[in-house]
């Protein structure tokens, strides 16, 4: 059952982020001192809890050699693209066996083995990177595509205009996915955005765009399948505007005091996993089937946590590995 597979993808993301979030509590430094030395994850995280339907629905139609760029909230995209949860957790722990040897952490997590080029701490920066990667694929005459996830806050930044213009001009194989959770950090995006919004801006630049309920994983999957087929067929870039809601704050340490509690209640009520569970049961899936998926995901998570805990910390000298020295042009 396709919906059960999509549910599994969302469950893996949710489990990973809930665990990482819990382990980051107390890991924020105050005046240089950790609040809780027991914290396994240092620093706050940007989680996508409540937005899992977008990552799962889109990445279900990507091939392993397709490429991907992400935003602040990259865990879900990386997992849905096929990354190893164990190595991802080790990366968030800052350990040597992480996908980036502990150098990227949550904000800059990447996994080139599955085409995930990286999350990004700069709003909208992944859009230009996606265009560069797509240009390379086109020059090499490869059939692969690039998917670029970005938030609604990026719509008001320069890279949005530059990337869509570039992609349209050169007819690049890029799927732009705007995860519109209605918040730009701690400000309501609607109050900061002039005009008719992301779809209108995309169309004005020559990139066909469509909106979808981002919390309906099947609707996302259906639209993604069609858009990916069109892009892979040489029709140029496309944009998906996925309306979703985040259940957490901008950061894991964000108490959301600026947000109307009703908005958080709506986000919790409309979250994609609950909707998928209900739909599965309505279509004849058993509770036992759903419970089995949840149990398997829980086991995978426990193995990931154990792997991360056992992974050694990187040695200080390793900080200089894979770094180019200025002036000499030598790679270490």
C-alpha positions as CSV (number, residue, x, y, z in Angstrom):
1,X,0.0,0.0,0.0
2,X,1.6,3.3,-1.2
3,X,0.1,5.3,1.7
4,X,1.6,3.0,4.2
5,X,5.0,3.5,2.6
6,X,4.6,7.3,2.8
7,X,3.5,6.9,6.4
8,X,6.7,5.0,7.2
9,X,8.8,7.8,5.7
10,X,7.0,10.4,7.8
11,X,7.3,8.2,10.9
12,X,11.1,7.9,10.5
13,X,11.4,11.7,10.2
14,X,9.1,12.3,13.2
15,X,11.0,9.7,15.4
16,X,14.4,11.1,14.5
17,X,13.5,14.7,15.2
18,X,11.6,14.0,18.4
19,X,14.7,12.1,19.7
20,X,17.2,14.7,18.6
21,X,15.0,17.5,20.0
22,X,14.8,15.8,23.4
23,X,18.6,15.2,23.4
24,X,19.3,18.9,22.6
25,X,17.4,20.2,25.7
26,X,20.0,21.7,28.0
27,X,22.6,21.7,25.2
28,X,22.5,25.4,24.6
29,X,25.4,27.4,26.0
30,X,24.7,30.3,28.3
31,X,27.7,32.6,28.8
32,X,29.9,29.8,27.5
33,X,28.6,27.2,29.9
34,X,26.2,24.3,28.9
35,X,23.0,24.3,30.9
36,X,23.1,20.5,31.0
37,X,26.4,18.7,30.4
38,X,24.4,15.5,29.7
39,X,23.0,16.9,26.5
40,X,24.1,14.8,23.5
41,X,23.2,17.4,20.9
42,X,24.8,20.7,21.4
43,X,22.9,23.8,20.3
44,X,19.2,24.2,19.3
45,X,17.8,22.4,16.3
46,X,15.5,23.4,13.5
47,X,13.0,20.6,13.3
48,X,10.2,20.0,10.8
49,X,7.8,18.3,13.1
50,X,4.3,18.7,11.5
51,X,5.8,19.2,8.0
52,X,6.8,15.6,7.3
53,X,4.3,15.2,4.5
54,X,6.2,17.4,2.2
55,X,9.5,15.7,2.4
56,X,8.0,12.2,2.3
57,X,5.6,13.0,-0.6
58,X,8.3,14.7,-2.8
59,X,11.2,12.4,-2.1
60,X,9.2,9.3,-2.9
61,X,9.6,10.1,-6.6
62,X,13.3,10.9,-6.6
63,X,15.9,8.5,-7.7
64,X,19.1,7.9,-5.7
65,X,21.2,9.8,-8.3
66,X,18.9,12.8,-8.2
67,X,20.3,15.7,-6.2
68,X,18.8,17.7,-3.3
69,X,19.4,20.9,-1.5
70,X,17.7,21.9,1.7
71,X,16.9,24.7,4.1
72,X,17.5,25.1,7.9
73,X,15.2,22.1,8.4
74,X,17.1,19.4,6.6
75,X,16.6,16.3,8.7
76,X,13.4,15.2,7.0
77,X,14.6,15.8,3.4
78,X,17.8,13.9,4.1
79,X,16.0,10.9,5.6
80,X,13.4,10.8,2.9
81,X,16.1,10.8,0.3
82,X,17.5,7.6,1.7
83,X,20.2,8.6,4.2
84,X,21.3,6.2,6.9
85,X,19.6,7.2,10.1
86,X,22.5,5.9,12.2
87,X,25.1,8.1,10.5
88,X,22.6,11.1,10.5
89,X,22.2,10.7,14.3
90,X,26.0,10.5,14.7
91,X,26.3,13.7,12.7
92,X,23.8,15.5,14.9
93,X,25.8,14.2,17.9
94,X,29.0,15.7,16.3
95,X,30.7,12.3,16.0
96,X,33.3,11.0,13.6
97,X,31.0,8.4,12.1
98,X,28.5,11.1,11.1
99,X,27.6,11.8,7.4
100,X,30.0,14.7,7.5
101,X,32.4,13.4,10.2
102,X,30.7,15.6,12.8
103,X,31.5,18.9,11.0
104,X,28.1,19.7,9.6
105,X,25.8,18.9,12.5
106,X,22.1,19.6,12.1
107,X,22.3,22.9,10.3
108,X,24.7,21.8,7.5
109,X,23.9,18.1,7.3
110,X,24.6,16.5,4.0
111,X,25.0,13.0,2.5
112,X,26.5,12.9,-1.0
113,X,26.0,9.2,-1.2
114,X,22.2,9.8,-1.7
115,X,22.6,13.1,-3.6
116,X,21.8,15.3,-0.6
117,X,24.1,18.3,-1.2
118,X,23.3,19.9,2.2
119,X,21.1,21.9,4.5
120,X,22.0,25.5,4.7
121,X,22.1,28.1,7.5
122,X,21.6,31.0,5.0
123,X,18.0,31.6,4.0
124,X,17.5,30.8,0.4
125,X,21.1,29.9,-0.3
126,X,20.2,26.3,-1.4
127,X,18.3,27.7,-4.3
128,X,21.4,29.0,-6.1
129,X,23.3,25.8,-5.3
130,X,20.5,23.8,-6.8
131,X,20.7,25.8,-10.0
132,X,24.5,25.2,-10.2
133,X,24.0,21.5,-9.7
134,X,21.2,21.4,-12.3
135,X,23.4,23.3,-14.8
136,X,26.1,20.7,-14.3
137,X,23.6,17.8,-14.9
138,X,22.4,19.5,-18.0
139,X,25.9,20.0,-19.4
140,X,26.6,16.3,-18.7
141,X,23.4,15.4,-20.5
142,X,22.2,13.4,-17.5
143,X,18.5,12.6,-16.9
144,X,18.7,13.3,-13.2
145,X,17.0,16.3,-11.6
146,X,17.6,18.6,-8.6
147,X,15.0,19.2,-5.9
148,X,15.4,22.4,-3.9
149,X,13.5,22.7,-0.6
150,X,13.1,26.2,0.9
151,X,10.8,28.0,3.3
152,X,8.4,30.8,2.7
153,X,10.8,33.2,4.3
154,X,13.1,32.7,1.4
155,X,10.6,34.1,-1.1
156,X,11.4,37.6,0.0
157,X,15.2,37.2,-0.4
158,X,17.4,37.8,-3.5
159,X,18.3,34.1,-4.2
160,X,14.7,33.4,-4.9
161,X,14.6,35.8,-7.9
162,X,18.1,34.9,-9.1
163,X,17.5,31.1,-8.9
164,X,14.1,31.1,-10.7
165,X,15.4,33.5,-13.3
166,X,18.4,31.3,-13.9
167,X,16.5,28.1,-13.9
168,X,13.9,29.4,-16.4
169,X,16.4,31.1,-18.7
170,X,18.5,27.9,-19.1
171,X,15.5,25.5,-18.8
172,X,17.2,23.7,-15.9
173,X,15.9,20.4,-14.4
174,X,15.0,21.8,-11.0
175,X,11.9,21.2,-8.8
176,X,11.6,24.1,-6.4
177,X,9.6,23.1,-3.3
178,X,8.4,25.9,-1.1
179,X,7.5,24.5,2.4
180,X,5.1,27.3,3.4
181,X,4.6,26.9,7.2
182,X,3.4,30.6,7.3
183,X,6.3,31.7,9.6
184,X,9.5,33.4,8.7
185,X,11.4,32.6,11.9
186,X,9.2,34.4,14.5
187,X,7.3,36.7,12.1
188,X,4.1,35.9,10.2
189,X,5.2,35.6,6.5
190,X,1.9,37.1,5.3
191,X,2.6,40.4,7.0
192,X,6.0,40.6,5.3
193,X,5.1,39.6,1.7
194,X,3.6,41.9,-0.9
195,X,1.5,40.8,-3.8
196,X,-0.1,37.5,-4.5
197,X,2.7,35.4,-3.1
198,X,5.1,32.7,-4.2
199,X,3.0,31.1,-7.0
200,X,2.4,34.4,-8.7
201,X,6.0,35.4,-8.4
202,X,7.1,32.1,-9.9
203,X,4.8,32.3,-12.8
204,X,5.8,35.9,-13.4
205,X,9.4,34.6,-13.8
206,X,8.3,31.9,-16.3
207,X,8.4,28.9,-13.9
208,X,5.0,27.0,-13.8
209,X,3.8,26.7,-10.2
210,X,1.1,24.9,-8.3
211,X,-0.1,24.9,-4.7
212,X,-0.9,21.8,-2.7
213,X,-2.0,20.9,0.8
214,X,1.4,20.0,2.3
215,X,-0.2,18.1,5.1
216,X,-1.9,15.7,2.7
217,X,1.0,13.4,1.9
218,X,-0.9,11.7,-0.9
219,X,-1.7,15.0,-2.6
220,X,1.9,16.0,-2.3
221,X,3.0,12.7,-3.7
222,X,0.6,12.9,-6.7
223,X,1.7,16.4,-7.6
224,X,5.4,15.6,-7.1
225,X,5.1,12.6,-9.4
226,X,3.7,14.7,-12.2
227,X,6.1,17.6,-11.8
228,X,9.1,15.3,-11.6
229,X,8.0,13.5,-14.8
230,X,7.7,16.9,-16.6
231,X,11.1,18.1,-15.4
232,X,12.8,14.8,-16.3
233,X,11.2,15.0,-19.7
234,X,13.1,18.2,-20.4
235,X,10.2,20.7,-19.9
236,X,12.3,22.9,-17.6
237,X,11.8,23.9,-13.9
238,X,8.7,23.6,-11.9
239,X,7.6,25.0,-8.5
240,X,5.5,23.3,-5.8
241,X,4.0,25.5,-3.2
242,X,3.2,23.2,-0.3
243,X,1.1,24.8,2.5
244,X,1.9,23.2,5.8
245,X,2.2,24.1,9.5
246,X,5.0,23.6,12.0
247,X,4.2,22.2,15.4
248,X,7.3,23.6,17.0
249,X,9.0,27.0,17.1
250,X,11.7,28.3,14.8
251,X,14.2,26.5,17.0
252,X,13.9,23.6,19.5
253,X,14.5,26.2,22.2
254,X,11.8,28.5,20.9
255,X,8.8,28.7,23.3
256,X,6.6,30.4,20.7
257,X,5.4,33.1,23.0
258,X,4.8,35.3,19.9
259,X,2.3,32.8,18.4
260,X,-1.4,32.5,19.0
261,X,-2.0,29.2,20.9
262,X,-5.0,28.6,18.6
263,X,-2.5,28.5,15.6
264,X,-0.5,25.8,17.4
265,X,-3.7,23.8,18.1
266,X,-4.6,24.0,14.4
267,X,-1.2,22.8,13.5
268,X,-1.5,19.8,15.8
269,X,-5.0,18.9,14.6
270,X,-4.0,19.1,10.9
271,X,-0.6,17.3,11.2
272,X,0.1,14.9,8.3
273,X,0.8,11.7,10.3
274,X,-2.5,11.7,12.1
275,X,-4.4,12.3,8.8
276,X,-2.5,9.4,7.1
277,X,-3.3,7.0,10.0
278,X,-7.0,7.9,9.8
279,X,-7.0,7.4,6.0
280,X,-5.2,4.1,6.3
281,X,-7.8,2.7,8.7
282,X,-10.7,4.0,6.5
283,X,-9.2,2.1,3.6
284,X,-9.0,-1.2,5.3
285,X,-5.5,-1.2,6.8
286,X,-5.4,-2.7,10.3
287,X,-4.2,-1.0,13.4
288,X,-1.7,-3.9,13.7
289,X,-0.1,-2.9,10.3
290,X,0.3,0.7,11.5
291,X,1.7,-0.4,14.9
292,X,4.1,-2.7,13.1
293,X,5.5,0.2,11.1
294,X,5.8,2.3,14.3
295,X,7.6,-0.5,16.1
296,X,10.1,-1.0,13.2
297,X,10.8,2.7,13.1
298,X,11.3,2.7,16.9
299,X,13.8,-0.1,16.6
300,X,15.6,1.7,13.8
301,X,15.8,4.8,16.0
302,X,17.2,2.9,19.0
303,X,19.9,1.4,16.8
304,X,20.7,4.9,15.5
305,X,21.0,6.3,19.0
306,X,23.2,3.4,20.1
307,X,25.4,3.9,17.0
308,X,25.8,7.6,17.6
309,X,26.6,7.1,21.3
310,X,29.3,4.6,20.5
311,X,30.8,6.7,17.7
312,X,34.0,8.4,18.8
313,X,34.5,12.2,18.9
314,X,36.6,13.5,16.1
315,X,40.2,14.4,16.9
316,X,41.1,18.1,16.7
317,X,43.5,17.5,13.8
318,X,40.6,16.2,11.7
319,X,39.2,19.7,11.6
320,X,41.8,20.4,8.9
321,X,40.9,17.5,6.7
322,X,39.1,18.3,3.5
323,X,39.9,22.0,3.9
324,X,41.8,23.9,1.1
325,X,44.6,26.1,2.4
326,X,44.4,29.7,1.0
327,X,47.2,30.7,-1.3
328,X,48.8,27.3,-1.7
329,X,45.9,25.5,-3.4
330,X,46.7,22.3,-1.5
331,X,44.1,19.9,-0.3
332,X,44.6,18.1,3.0
